[in-house]
Amino acid sequence: MTSENFVLRRATAADIPFIMATERLEGYEKLVGRWEADAHAAAFADAAYRYFIGEIADRPIGFALLRDWATPARVTCIKRLAVAEPGQGRGSLILRHAIDAVFEQTDTHRLWIGAFPENLRARKAYRNAGFEEEGVARGSAYFGGVFRDETILSILRPEWNARRAGGGL
């Protein structure tokens, strides 16, 4: 997917309806997670969260929700990443730009993301973006009324720097 005409911008509260509609797409209920409007509004008001909207030609195509943005621990989590039209490489495009935003706009040392072990497509996209699988956090996600395992992947600032310097990003 080309990044021509692509922009990753900081989301505003006016984007909550798009975010909620996207996270409610069919199939996402088992993979992405969803919040009600009040939970999104609370996250927008909390400096530890940062939302980004990916746009092509001024049309929103997806979003990224990050947790622990610019905290003293210097560890940030991609809490949620979703696209309105899956299967077109747009999630990977948003992911790559979100990774850059984290490392360019904060002093984060470690960026991590969790994926359900059976979500092979997401895990492949994360690895292609430079994340390394660390292992499985057993029962770490309370999701859909049950505890689920998560595969944890991360990228460290020195790895991101090396990929950028080598043209890998």
C-alpha positions in Angstrom: 0.0 0.0 0.0 1.4 3.3 -1.0 1.5 6.2 1.5 0.6 8.7 -1.3 -2.1 11.0 0.0 -1.9 9.3 3.4 -1.9 11.4 6.6 -1.8 10.3 10.2 -3.3 13.0 12.3 -4.1 13.3 16.0 -7.8 12.5 16.5 -10.2 14.7 18.2 -13.4 14.0 20.2 -15.3 14.7 17.0 -13.7 11.4 15.6 -15.4 9.2 18.3 -18.3 8.2 16.1 -15.9 7.0 13.4 -13.8 5.2 15.9 -16.8 3.5 17.5 -18.2 2.5 14.1 -14.9 1.1 13.0 -14.3 -1.0 16.2 -17.8 -2.4 15.7 -17.3 -3.9 12.3 -18.2 -7.5 11.8 -15.5 -9.8 13.0 -13.8 -7.2 15.2 -15.8 -8.2 18.3 -13.4 -11.1 18.8 -10.2 -9.3 17.8 -10.2 -5.5 18.4 -12.3 -4.6 21.4 -14.7 -1.8 21.7 -15.6 0.9 24.1 -18.7 3.0 24.6 -18.6 6.8 23.9 -18.0 7.7 27.6 -14.9 5.5 27.8 -13.5 7.1 24.6 -14.3 10.5 26.0 -12.5 9.7 29.2 -9.4 8.4 27.3 -9.4 11.6 25.2 -9.3 13.6 28.4 -6.4 11.5 29.8 -3.0 12.6 28.7 -1.8 9.0 29.0 -3.8 8.1 25.9 -3.3 9.3 22.3 -5.6 8.6 19.3 -4.5 8.9 15.7 -6.7 8.8 12.6 -5.3 7.5 9.3 -6.7 9.4 6.3 -6.4 9.0 2.5 -7.5 12.0 0.5 -9.1 13.5 3.7 -11.2 10.3 4.2 -10.7 8.4 7.5 -9.6 4.8 6.9 -8.8 3.7 10.4 -7.4 4.6 13.8 -4.7 3.7 16.4 -5.2 4.1 20.1 -2.1 4.3 22.2 -1.8 4.0 26.0 1.0 5.3 28.3 1.9 8.1 25.8 5.0 10.0 26.9 5.0 8.5 30.4 8.1 8.5 32.7 8.4 4.7 32.3 9.1 5.3 28.5 7.0 2.3 27.6 4.0 2.8 25.3 1.3 0.3 24.2 -0.7 0.2 21.0 -4.0 -0.6 22.7 -6.1 -0.8 19.6 -5.6 -0.6 15.8 -8.5 -1.0 13.4 -9.4 -0.1 9.8 -12.7 0.5 8.2 -11.9 -1.7 5.2 -9.6 -4.6 6.2 -7.5 -6.6 3.8 -6.1 -3.7 1.8 -2.8 -3.0 3.7 -4.2 0.1 5.4 -3.7 -1.3 8.9 0.0 -1.8 8.2 0.2 1.8 6.8 -1.4 3.2 10.0 0.8 1.0 12.1 4.0 2.1 10.5 3.1 5.8 10.9 1.9 5.3 14.5 5.3 3.6 15.3 7.1 6.6 13.8 4.8 9.0 15.8 5.6 7.3 19.1 9.4 7.4 18.6 9.5 10.8 17.0 7.2 12.6 19.4 8.2 11.0 22.7 11.2 9.5 24.4 9.6 6.0 24.4 12.2 3.2 24.6 9.8 0.3 24.2 6.6 0.1 22.2 4.5 -3.0 22.6 1.3 -4.5 21.3 -0.7 -7.6 22.1 -2.4 -9.9 19.6 -4.5 -13.0 20.3 -2.4 -16.0 19.3 -4.9 -17.1 16.7 -4.8 -13.7 14.9 -2.0 -14.8 12.5 -2.7 -11.9 10.1 -2.1 -9.2 12.8 0.9 -11.0 14.2 2.5 -11.1 10.7 1.7 -7.4 10.1 3.3 -6.5 13.4 6.4 -8.5 12.7 6.7 -7.0 9.2 6.6 -3.5 10.9 9.6 -4.5 13.1 8.0 -5.9 16.2 9.5 -9.0 17.7 7.4 -11.7 19.4 8.3 -12.0 23.1 6.0 -14.7 24.2 2.5 -15.3 25.5 1.0 -13.5 28.4 -1.5 -16.1 29.8 -4.9 -14.8 30.6 -3.9 -11.2 30.3 -6.9 -9.9 28.4 -10.4 -9.9 29.8 -12.2 -9.8 26.5 -15.8 -10.7 25.7 -16.4 -11.9 29.3 -13.5 -14.3 29.3 -9.8 -14.2 30.1 -7.7 -14.7 26.9 -4.0 -15.2 26.2 -2.1 -12.5 24.3 1.0 -12.8 22.2 3.2 -9.9 23.2 5.3 -8.2 20.6 7.6 -5.2 20.9 10.0 -2.9 19.2 12.7 -1.0 21.0 14.0 2.5 20.0 17.4 1.2 18.9 15.7 -1.3 16.6 13.5 1.4 15.2 16.5 3.6 14.7 18.4 0.8 12.9 15.4 0.1 10.6 15.1 3.8 9.7 18.8 4.2 9.1 18.7 1.1 6.9 15.7 2.1 5.0 13.6 -0.7 6.5 10.7 1.6 7.5 
